Structure formats: structure tokens, C-alpha cells
Amino acid sequence: MKAITIEKELSTYLPLLSKEQQNLILEMIKSILHIDGKEKRITIEQYNIEIEAAMKEIKSGKGVSHADVVKQSKKWLKRK
């Protein structure tokens, strides 16, 4: 579906919803986009600092390999 069509449909249907329903839709959209009103965005500098710190941890052996994560997740699935 084209973006214009989607926008048109949304603008048509949204006003038909109650305020509670509109709020639910808004919360669903925020959830999909992982938007939290309390969450603050970090700067690119802070992002790079955190990436560098994570890389140092991995190089020092503090990381977990993909294979180990797969093994652990299989154990979690067996518990259910």
C-alpha cells in the first residue's frame, strides 16, 4: 500500500475512534517504535563512548559468544 493511501486511511479512521481507542493506538505505535516518554536520547559522542567501552569488554573476554547464547536459550526453552 502506498504511503499516501495509508495516511489517507489513517486520517479517515482515527477520528472515528473514541479518545480511549486513539490513546491505545498511540501507545501501540510508541511500543512498536520503542518510544518511552521518560527515555532521553543520547548524543552521538555518548553513543560512541558506550560502543568503545563495549568493544573493550569484548576484547578483555567479558563477552558471550553467539554459540553460548544459543546453548543457553535452548535450555530456557526446555524449561517451559
C-alpha positions as CSV (number, residue, x, y, z in Angstrom):
1,M,0.0,0.0,0.0
2,K,1.3,3.4,-0.9
3,A,2.2,5.9,1.9
4,I,-0.3,8.4,0.7
5,T,-3.1,5.8,0.8
6,I,-2.1,4.7,4.3
7,E,-2.0,8.3,5.6
8,K,-5.4,9.0,4.0
9,E,-6.9,5.9,5.6
10,L,-5.4,6.8,9.0
11,S,-6.8,10.3,8.8
12,T,-10.2,8.9,7.9
13,Y,-10.5,6.2,10.6
14,L,-8.7,7.9,13.5
15,P,-11.4,10.5,14.2
16,L,-14.0,7.7,14.3
17,L,-12.3,6.2,17.4
18,S,-13.0,7.3,20.9
19,K,-10.3,9.1,22.8
20,E,-9.5,5.9,24.7
21,Q,-9.2,4.0,21.5
22,Q,-7.0,6.7,20.0
23,N,-4.8,6.6,23.1
24,L,-4.5,2.8,22.7
25,I,-3.4,3.2,19.1
26,L,-0.9,5.8,20.1
27,E,0.5,3.5,22.8
28,M,0.8,0.7,20.3
29,I,2.7,2.9,17.9
30,K,5.0,4.0,20.6
31,S,5.5,0.4,21.6
32,I,6.3,-0.7,18.1
33,L,8.8,2.2,17.8
34,H,10.2,1.6,21.3
35,I,9.4,5.2,22.3
36,D,9.3,5.9,26.0
37,G,8.5,9.4,27.1
38,K,10.9,9.1,30.1
39,E,13.7,7.9,27.8
40,K,16.3,10.5,26.9
41,R,18.2,10.4,23.7
42,I,22.0,10.3,24.0
43,T,24.4,12.2,21.9
44,I,26.5,10.7,19.2
45,E,29.5,11.3,21.4
46,Q,28.0,9.3,24.3
47,Y,26.9,6.6,21.9
48,N,30.5,6.2,20.6
49,I,31.8,6.2,24.2
50,E,29.4,3.3,25.0
51,I,30.4,1.4,21.9
52,E,34.1,1.8,22.7
53,A,33.5,0.6,26.3
54,A,31.6,-2.4,25.0
55,M,34.4,-3.3,22.5
56,K,36.9,-3.1,25.3
57,E,34.8,-5.5,27.4
58,I,34.6,-8.0,24.5
59,K,38.4,-7.8,23.8
60,S,39.1,-8.5,27.5
61,G,37.0,-11.7,27.3
62,K,33.9,-10.4,29.1
63,G,31.6,-11.0,26.2
64,V,29.4,-14.1,25.5
65,S,29.8,-15.9,22.2
66,H,26.8,-16.4,19.9
67,A,27.2,-20.2,20.3
68,D,27.0,-19.8,24.1
69,V,23.9,-17.7,23.8
70,V,22.2,-20.3,21.5
71,K,23.1,-23.1,24.0
72,Q,21.6,-21.0,26.9
73,S,18.5,-20.1,25.0
74,K,17.8,-23.8,24.2
75,K,18.0,-24.5,28.0
76,W,15.4,-21.7,28.6
77,L,13.0,-23.2,26.0
78,K,13.3,-26.7,27.6
79,R,12.1,-25.3,31.0
80,K,8.6,-24.3,29.6
